[in-house]
Amino acid sequence: MRIINGTVHDGRIVVEGTQLTEGEKVTVLTREGTETFRVSPDQKRELLASIAQAKRGEFVAVDDLLRELDEEN
């Protein structure tokens, strides 16, 4: 999974600094107005550690996770 920034131009999302493969599935998360969120110092450390872990390739692909969950039920 990647986090990619983009901007809407003429009703289309334009991503910055990367190419996406034709037909690639994406999820769009939009901000509402000037909303922000706050995290505690512990939450921030955990988030940064998780991002570093993902960048090292230490994660489970969503398809594998869903398959495992389905097998458990």
C-alpha positions in Angstrom: 0.0 0.0 0.0 1.2 3.5 -0.8 0.1 6.9 0.3 0.1 9.3 -2.6 -0.9 13.0 -2.7 -3.0 14.4 -5.4 -5.1 17.3 -6.5 -8.5 17.4 -8.3 -8.3 19.2 -11.7 -11.4 19.3 -13.9 -13.0 16.5 -11.8 -10.1 14.2 -12.1 -7.5 13.3 -9.4 -4.0 14.1 -10.5 -1.3 12.3 -8.4 2.0 14.0 -7.7 5.4 12.5 -8.3 4.4 8.9 -9.3 2.7 6.9 -12.0 -0.2 4.6 -11.3 -0.8 1.4 -13.3 -3.9 1.5 -15.6 -6.7 -0.2 -13.7 -5.0 0.0 -10.3 -7.5 0.1 -7.4 -7.2 3.2 -5.3 -9.0 4.6 -2.2 -9.5 8.4 -1.9 -9.7 10.0 1.5 -10.7 13.7 1.5 -10.4 16.3 4.2 -13.5 18.2 5.2 -12.7 22.0 5.5 -9.9 22.7 7.9 -10.4 19.6 10.0 -7.3 18.2 11.8 -6.7 15.4 14.2 -4.3 15.1 17.2 -2.4 12.1 18.4 -0.6 11.6 21.7 3.2 11.3 21.7 2.9 7.5 22.1 0.5 7.3 19.2 2.8 9.3 17.0 5.8 7.1 17.9 3.7 4.0 17.1 2.5 5.5 13.8 6.1 6.4 12.8 7.4 2.9 13.8 4.6 1.3 11.7 5.4 3.5 8.7 9.1 2.5 8.9 8.1 -1.1 9.2 6.0 -0.9 6.1 8.8 0.8 4.2 11.1 -2.1 5.1 8.5 -4.4 3.5 7.4 -5.9 6.9 3.7 -6.2 6.3 0.9 -8.5 5.3 -0.7 -7.9 1.9 -4.5 -7.2 2.3 -5.4 -10.1 0.0 -3.4 -12.5 2.2 -4.9 -11.1 5.4 -8.5 -11.4 4.0 -7.8 -15.0 2.9 -6.4 -15.8 6.4 -9.5 -14.3 8.1 -11.8 -16.2 5.8 -10.0 -19.5 6.5 -10.5 -18.9 10.3 -14.2 -18.6 9.9 
